[in-house]
Amino acid sequence: MMQTVISTMQDLDFVIDKADFMLRLCYWLKVSWQAVVTMSVTVKDQRARSKLLVRVNAQYGVSSVEDPANLPRFFCCF
């Protein structure tokens, strides 16, 4: 799943800012002329071990992105 996250973020023109593959956590950065977009993506095993939880936090400029409708291109890739 981490490889899928990495490929998706690179396809969306983000670059890795920091990564900890042992914790399955990546921080991403994208700079545009309007603002800086930062995202963190965490992949966790669910208790049943048959499912994964992918958690995404996004910040546009100084505001957090709270509506997942603003991230359709990201979520459709999984």
GROMACS elastic network, one bead per residue, 0.5 to 0.9 nm:
[ bonds ]
;  ai    aj funct       b0    kb
    1     4     6  0.50346   500
    1     5     6  0.62889   500
    1     6     6  0.86680   500
    1    43     6  0.74150   500
    1    52     6  0.82568   500
    1    54     6  0.86690   500
    1    78     6  0.88280   500
    2     6     6  0.61246   500
    2     7     6  0.85513   500
    2    21     6  0.81751   500
    2    24     6  0.69453   500
    2    25     6  0.85906   500
    2    26     6  0.88911   500
    2    42     6  0.86619   500
    2    43     6  0.70595   500
    3     6     6  0.50618   500
    3     7     6  0.60900   500
    3     8     6  0.84920   500
    4     7     6  0.51439   500
    4     8     6  0.60209   500
    4     9     6  0.85443   500
    4    77     6  0.83568   500
    4    78     6  0.77500   500
    5     8     6  0.51367   500
    5     9     6  0.60989   500
    5    10     6  0.85195   500
    5    26     6  0.89314   500
    5    41     6  0.77895   500
    5    43     6  0.89207   500
    5    54     6  0.89640   500
    5    74     6  0.89986   500
    5    77     6  0.87643   500
    5    78     6  0.83866   500
    6     9     6  0.52988   500
    6    10     6  0.61461   500
    6    11     6  0.85600   500
    6    16     6  0.83794   500
    6    26     6  0.84433   500
    7    10     6  0.51937   500
    7    11     6  0.61023   500
    7    12     6  0.87061   500
    8    11     6  0.50528   500
    8    12     6  0.63687   500
    8    13     6  0.88815   500
    8    14     6  0.88882   500
    8    74     6  0.69898   500
    8    77     6  0.69267   500
    8    78     6  0.88449   500
    9    12     6  0.50402   500
    9    13     6  0.64967   500
    9    14     6  0.53545   500
    9    15     6  0.74045   500
    9    16     6  0.85659   500
    9    28     6  0.77480   500
    9    74     6  0.76928   500
   10    14     6  0.51742   500
   10    15     6  0.63652   500
   10    16     6  0.84306   500
   11    14     6  0.74595   500
   12    30     6  0.88829   500
   12    73     6  0.83388   500
   12    74     6  0.79814   500
   13    29     6  0.88127   500
   13    30     6  0.67668   500
   14    17     6  0.89953   500
   14    28     6  0.59657   500
   14    29     6  0.54291   500
   14    31     6  0.82937   500
   14    37     6  0.86853   500
   14    38     6  0.86174   500
   14    39     6  0.88882   500
   15    27     6  0.85793   500
   15    28     6  0.55494   500
   15    29     6  0.54182   500
   15    30     6  0.64923   500
   16    19     6  0.69644   500
   16    26     6  0.69637   500
   16    27     6  0.60114   500
   16    29     6  0.64090   500
   17    26     6  0.76357   500
   17    27     6  0.53360   500
   17    28     6  0.51001   500
   17    29     6  0.59562   500
   17    38     6  0.88933   500
   18    25     6  0.84542   500
   18    26     6  0.59092   500
   18    27     6  0.50658   500
   18    28     6  0.71113   500
   19    23     6  0.87319   500
   19    24     6  0.78512   500
   19    25     6  0.58719   500
   19    27     6  0.61059   500
   19    28     6  0.86457   500
   20    23     6  0.55226   500
   20    24     6  0.59374   500
   20    25     6  0.53102   500
   20    26     6  0.63287   500
   20    27     6  0.89336   500
   21    25     6  0.61730   500
   21    26     6  0.76214   500
   22    25     6  0.78810   500
   23    26     6  0.89083   500
   23    42     6  0.79749   500
   23    43     6  0.82203   500
   23    44     6  0.85397   500
   24    41     6  0.81549   500
   24    42     6  0.57453   500
   24    43     6  0.55060   500
   24    44     6  0.72944   500
   25    40     6  0.71095   500
   25    41     6  0.57434   500
   25    43     6  0.67297   500
   26    39     6  0.82172   500
   26    40     6  0.56172   500
   26    41     6  0.53638   500
   26    42     6  0.66629   500
   27    38     6  0.72523   500
   27    39     6  0.57510   500
   27    41     6  0.65366   500
   27    42     6  0.89641   500
   28    37     6  0.81891   500
   28    38     6  0.55454   500
   28    39     6  0.50138   500
   28    40     6  0.60795   500
   28    41     6  0.80833   500
   29    36     6  0.71960   500
   29    37     6  0.58771   500
   29    39     6  0.65665   500
   29    40     6  0.89746   500
   30    35     6  0.86103   500
   30    36     6  0.58731   500
   30    37     6  0.51161   500
   30    38     6  0.64087   500
   30    39     6  0.86812   500
   31    34     6  0.80684   500
   31    35     6  0.63613   500
   31    37     6  0.63269   500
   31    38     6  0.86451   500
   32    35     6  0.55230   500
   32    36     6  0.61567   500
   32    37     6  0.79848   500
   33    36     6  0.82019   500
   34    61     6  0.84387   500
   35    60     6  0.66391   500
   35    61     6  0.51159   500
   35    62     6  0.87911   500
   36    59     6  0.81253   500
   36    60     6  0.60787   500
   36    61     6  0.51360   500
   36    62     6  0.85066   500
   37    58     6  0.71630   500
   37    59     6  0.56479   500
   37    61     6  0.60979   500
   37    62     6  0.89741   500
   38    57     6  0.82661   500
   38    58     6  0.57485   500
   38    59     6  0.52158   500
   38    60     6  0.66439   500
   38    61     6  0.81044   500
   39    56     6  0.68192   500
   39    57     6  0.54308   500
   39    59     6  0.63023   500
   39    60     6  0.88094   500
   40    55     6  0.80136   500
   40    56     6  0.57039   500
   40    57     6  0.52276   500
   40    58     6  0.66157   500
   41    54     6  0.69031   500
   41    55     6  0.56231   500
   41    57     6  0.66356   500
   41    58     6  0.88553   500
   42    53     6  0.79589   500
   42    54     6  0.57044   500
   42    55     6  0.51548   500
   42    56     6  0.66381   500
   42    57     6  0.88772   500
   43    52     6  0.67042   500
   43    53     6  0.56789   500
   43    55     6  0.64819   500
   44    51     6  0.88182   500
   44    52     6  0.56677   500
   44    53     6  0.50985   500
   44    54     6  0.65343   500
   44    55     6  0.82087   500
   45    48     6  0.80013   500
   45    49     6  0.58493   500
   45    50     6  0.79493   500
   45    51     6  0.64077   500
   45    53     6  0.62411   500
   45    54     6  0.89868   500
   46    49     6  0.53114   500
   46    50     6  0.71096   500
   46    51     6  0.55424   500
   46    52     6  0.55510   500
   46    53     6  0.64878   500
   47    50     6  0.80441   500
   47    51     6  0.81024   500
   48    51     6  0.67555   500
   49    52     6  0.74053   500
   57    64     6  0.78752   500
   57    65     6  0.74499   500
   57    66     6  0.83249   500
   58    63     6  0.87515   500
   58    64     6  0.59156   500
   58    65     6  0.53095   500
   58    66     6  0.78350   500
   59    62     6  0.65932   500
   59    63     6  0.55942   500
   59    65     6  0.53986   500
   59    66     6  0.87458   500
   60    63     6  0.53761   500
   60    64     6  0.60680   500
   60    65     6  0.65522   500
   61    64     6  0.80090   500
   65    68     6  0.76442   500
   65    70     6  0.75550   500
   65    71     6  0.87693   500
   66    69     6  0.88191   500
   66    70     6  0.83267   500
   67    70     6  0.58625   500
   67    71     6  0.78706   500
   68    71     6  0.53206   500
   68    72     6  0.71215   500
   68    75     6  0.85048   500
   69    72     6  0.58065   500
   70    73     6  0.85502   500
   71    74     6  0.55399   500
   71    75     6  0.64819   500
   71    76     6  0.87737   500
   72    75     6  0.53015   500
   72    76     6  0.59683   500
   72    77     6  0.87942   500
   73    76     6  0.54961   500
   73    77     6  0.68694   500
   74    77     6  0.58133   500
   74    78     6  0.78639   500
   75    78     6  0.59482   500
